[in-house]
């Protein structure tokens, strides 16, 4: 049926499929569909379960079919694992044969014979899983996809020798990369630390991505730089205010230096988002906020460098445990955002922004004194008990001063509301939340401002029992 459609329609169908595997399955339906769509199948390669065998097979396919390699725009890798289809009754050979294409690439990109031999040995190793061998093949793969625009991978272990070396040289345009340019179209990168628990992750590993001229968005997960031995290695590769990255999103990043280093490297930072979670029974539970340099006032000082360009700020943390903020050692105030003249979207916690803690005294800072006139969407979290009443009062004053904030169109409030399963003692029932916010709803309706209230904790059914699901929404930027 599909084979009878015009080629243009078939291509539109193939382009609408997000996963490359779906396009491959479409291409397998008939010879005609294969001829029309096979090139499209390699536009996005998402390898959820990869091993050294699958990686080497992909590399050889791309070398044999250069047109396929030219089509690749997105690459996504998950964690390395043993080959799923390996016959355990058959002992593999100790050495894997390398194609002439691979040998020529390694020879061209190696700086010396010793480096070439090291790379070839890692590529030839036929022990699976082998992190060094896998990284060697990953480095070759990155060399044969010149038009890549999006790269996502769990990467950065000590075994990432070959890929790290390649990325550094490509970013600095050294050696063979002075004439052979790579990553000239790379716009977005998402890097997740391979460590499940709190392990040092030197920031210089991701420095190349901040140096590529076309890069616009960097995402990092579980980045944790606690090693003070080489604090300036990132800055040596990415000098102050030279990076073209405009959007930074971090999750579970346990490093104040990461915040400061990334922010000061960017010359036109428009978005900074950070979400922190902490759960039971993990190493992160004890140390996720055990760094004095992560105090809010220090962070706002870091952010001052981007006050002329920043358009979206999102800073929050959630805890899967009862009790109060769990962060009471933070006795400082975030500070005012009035100097951020282009700031449109703000998501911050009620405490430390509107309510400041000074020893045992809580001081309410008026929202009108904190926000710039450019604000369009304000989101406040941590609205439990007394915090909610303070927020309602301040927001009514803010909406009433609409002439000072002409662009304000949306307000979002988050809290642990609704009671029920594992609710905090300070949790407000839904009925009380609606009653307390009734006047604010009317004020917003008259002013043409949309108001959204949501709970950040909801009971869900999983594996036959009731567990907590933590939900979090980044602001649309």
Residue pairs with C-beta under 8 A, 6 or more apart in sequence:
2 10
2 13
2 26
2 29
2 30
2 33
3 29
3 30
3 32
3 33
5 13
7 36
10 33
10 36
10 37
11 36
11 37
11 40
13 26
14 23
14 26
14 36
14 37
14 40
14 41
15 40
15 43
17 23
17 26
18 44
19 44
19 46
20 41
20 42
20 43
20 44
20 45
20 46
21 46
23 37
23 40
23 41
23 43
24 38
24 41
26 33
26 37
26 41
27 33
27 34
27 36
27 37
27 38
27 41
28 34
38 68
39 67
39 68
39 71
40 71
42 62
42 68
42 69
42 71
42 72
43 71
43 72
43 73
43 74
44 72
44 73
44 74
44 76
45 58
45 72
45 74
45 75
45 76
46 74
46 76
47 54
47 55
47 58
47 76
47 77
47 78
48 78
49 78
49 81
49 84
50 77
50 78
50 80
50 81
50 134
51 80
51 81
51 82
51 83
51 84
51 128
51 129
51 134
52 80
52 83
52 128
52 129
52 130
52 133
52 134
52 137
53 83
53 85
53 86
53 128
54 83
55 134
55 137
55 138
55 141
56 96
56 123
56 137
58 141
59 102
59 137
59 140
59 141
59 144
60 99
60 101
60 102
61 68
62 68
62 69
62 72
62 141
62 144
62 145
63 69
63 99
63 101
63 102
63 105
63 144
64 101
69 144
69 145
69 146
70 146
70 147
71 147
72 145
72 147
72 148
73 147
73 148
73 149
73 150
73 185
74 148
74 149
74 150
74 151
74 152
75 141
75 145
75 148
75 150
75 151
75 152
75 153
76 150
76 151
76 152
76 153
77 138
77 152
77 153
77 154
77 155
78 154
79 154
79 194
80 129
80 131
80 134
81 129
82 128
82 129
83 128
83 129
86 92
86 128
92 126
92 128
93 126
94 125
94 126
94 127
95 124
95 125
95 126
96 123
96 124
96 125
96 126
97 124
98 120
98 123
98 124
102 123
102 140
103 120
105 140
105 143
105 144
106 116
106 119
106 120
106 123
106 140
107 116
108 176
108 180
109 143
109 166
109 169
109 175
109 176
109 177
109 180
110 116
110 119
111 175
119 136
119 139
119 162
122 130
122 132
122 133
122 135
122 136
122 162
123 133
123 136
123 137
123 140
125 132
125 133
127 133
131 157
131 159
132 159
132 161
132 162
134 159
135 159
135 160
135 161
135 162
135 163
136 162
138 153
138 162
138 163
139 162
139 163
139 165
139 166
142 148
142 163
142 166
142 167
142 182
143 166
143 182
146 182
146 184
146 185
147 185
148 183
148 185
148 186
149 185
149 186
149 187
149 188
150 186
150 187
150 188
150 189
151 186
151 188
151 189
151 190
152 189
152 190
152 191
153 190
153 191
153 192
154 192
154 193
154 194
155 163
155 191
155 192
155 194
156 164
156 191
156 193
156 194
156 201
156 205
156 206
157 194
157 195
160 205
164 205
166 182
167 208
167 209
168 174
168 207
168 208
168 237
169 175
169 176
169 177
170 177
170 181
170 182
170 183
170 208
170 212
171 183
171 207
171 208
171 209
171 211
171 212
171 237
172 211
172 237
173 181
183 212
183 214
184 213
184 214
185 214
186 209
186 212
186 214
186 215
187 214
187 215
187 216
187 217
188 215
188 216
188 217
188 218
188 219
189 206
189 209
189 215
189 217
189 218
189 219
190 218
190 219
190 220
190 221
191 206
191 209
191 218
191 219
191 220
191 221
191 223
192 220
192 221
192 222
193 199
193 201
193 221
193 222
193 223
193 224
195 201
195 222
195 224
197 282
197 283
197 284
198 224
198 254
198 283
198 284
198 287
198 288
199 224
200 224
200 225
200 226
200 227
201 222
201 223
201 224
201 225
202 225
202 227
202 230
202 233
203 223
203 225
203 233
203 234
203 255
203 257
203 258
203 261
204 230
204 233
204 234
204 237
206 218
206 220
206 223
207 233
207 234
207 237
207 238
208 237
209 215
209 218
209 245
210 218
210 234
210 237
210 238
210 243
210 245
210 262
210 265
210 266
211 237
211 238
211 242
211 243
212 244
213 244
214 244
215 243
215 244
215 245
216 244
216 245
216 246
216 247
217 245
217 246
217 247
217 248
217 249
218 245
218 247
218 248
218 249
218 262
219 248
219 249
219 250
219 251
220 248
220 249
220 250
220 251
220 253
220 258
221 250
221 251
221 252
221 253
222 251
222 252
222 253
222 254
223 250
223 252
223 253
223 254
223 255
223 258
224 253
224 254
224 255
225 255
225 257
225 258
226 254
226 255
226 291
231 257
234 261
234 265
235 261
235 265
238 265
239 265
240 264
240 265
241 264
241 265
241 266
241 267
242 265
242 267
243 265
243 266
243 267
244 266
244 267
244 268
245 262
245 265
245 266
245 269
246 266
246 268
246 269
246 270
246 271
247 269
247 270
247 271
247 477
248 262
248 263
248 266
248 269
248 271
248 272
248 273
249 271
249 273
249 274
249 474
250 258
250 259
250 262
250 273
250 274
250 275
251 274
251 275
251 276
251 277
252 275
252 276
252 277
252 284
252 288
253 259
253 274
253 276
254 284
254 287
254 288
254 291
255 291
256 291
256 293
256 294
256 298
256 299
257 293
259 274
259 294
259 299
259 302
260 302
263 269
263 272
263 302
263 303
263 305
263 306
264 302
264 305
266 306
268 309
269 305
269 306
269 309
269 310
270 309
270 310
270 311
270 312
270 477
271 310
271 311
271 312
271 313
271 314
271 477
272 303
272 306
272 310
272 312
272 313
272 314
272 315
273 312
273 313
273 314
273 315
273 474
274 314
274 315
274 316
275 314
275 316
275 317
275 318
275 472
275 474
276 288
276 289
276 316
276 317
276 318
277 317
277 318
277 319
277 320
277 470
278 284
278 285
278 288
278 289
278 317
278 318
278 319
278 320
278 321
278 326
279 285
279 320
280 320
280 321
289 317
289 327
289 330
295 330
295 332
296 330
296 332
296 333
296 334
296 335
296 352
296 353
297 332
297 333
297 334
297 335
298 332
299 315
299 334
300 334
300 335
301 335
303 310
303 313
304 339
307 339
307 340
307 341
308 341
308 342
309 342
310 340
310 342
310 343
311 342
311 343
311 344
311 345
311 477
312 343
312 344
312 345
312 346
312 475
312 477
313 337
313 340
313 343
313 345
313 346
313 347
313 348
314 345
314 346
314 347
314 379
314 474
314 475
315 347
315 348
315 349
316 347
316 348
316 349
316 381
316 472
317 327
317 349
318 456
318 470
318 472
319 326
320 468
320 470
322 422
322 424
322 425
323 424
324 426
325 351
325 382
328 357
330 352
330 357
331 357
331 358
331 359
332 352
332 356
332 357
333 352
333 353
333 356
333 357
333 358
333 365
334 348
334 352
334 353
336 369
336 370
337 343
337 346
337 370
337 371
337 372
338 369
338 370
338 371
338 372
339 372
340 372
340 374
341 372
341 374
342 374
343 371
343 372
343 374
343 375
344 374
344 375
344 376
344 377
344 407
344 477
345 376
345 377
345 379
345 475
345 476
345 477
346 371
346 375
346 377
346 378
346 379
347 379
347 380
347 381
347 412
347 474
347 475
348 379
348 380
348 381
349 380
349 381
349 382
350 380
350 381
350 382
350 383
350 387
350 390
350 391
351 357
351 382
351 387
353 365
353 370
353 380
354 364
354 365
354 367
354 370
354 380
354 390
354 391
354 394
355 362
355 363
355 364
355 365
355 387
355 390
356 362
356 363
356 364
356 365
364 390
364 394
366 394
366 397
367 378
367 394
367 395
367 397
367 398
368 397
368 398
368 401
368 404
371 378
371 398
371 405
373 404
373 405
373 406
373 407
374 407
375 405
375 407
375 408
376 407
376 408
376 409
376 410
377 409
377 410
377 411
377 412
377 475
378 398
378 408
378 410
378 411
378 412
379 411
379 412
379 413
379 414
379 475
380 391
380 412
380 413
380 414
381 413
381 414
381 415
381 456
382 414
382 415
383 391
383 413
383 414
383 415
384 415
384 416
384 424
384 426
384 427
384 428
385 426
385 427
385 428
386 426
387 415
388 413
388 415
388 428
388 433
388 436
389 436
391 413
392 436
392 437
392 439
392 440
395 411
395 440
396 439
396 440
396 443
398 405
398 408
399 408
399 411
399 440
399 443
399 444
399 447
399 449
400 443
402 408
402 447
402 449
408 447
408 449
409 448
409 449
409 450
410 449
410 450
410 451
410 452
411 444
411 449
411 450
411 451
411 452
412 451
412 452
412 453
412 454
412 475
413 437
413 451
413 452
413 453
413 454
414 454
414 455
414 456
415 428
415 433
415 453
415 455
415 456
416 423
416 424
416 426
416 427
416 455
416 456
416 457
417 427
417 428
417 429
417 430
417 433
417 453
417 455
418 427
418 429
418 430
418 433
418 455
418 457
418 458
419 427
419 429
419 430
420 459
421 459
421 466
421 468
422 457
422 468
423 457
428 436
433 453
437 451
437 453
440 451
441 451
444 450
444 451
454 471
454 473
456 470
456 471
456 472
457 468
457 469
457 470
457 471
458 468
458 469
458 471
459 466
459 467
459 468
459 469
460 466
460 467
460 468
460 469
462 469
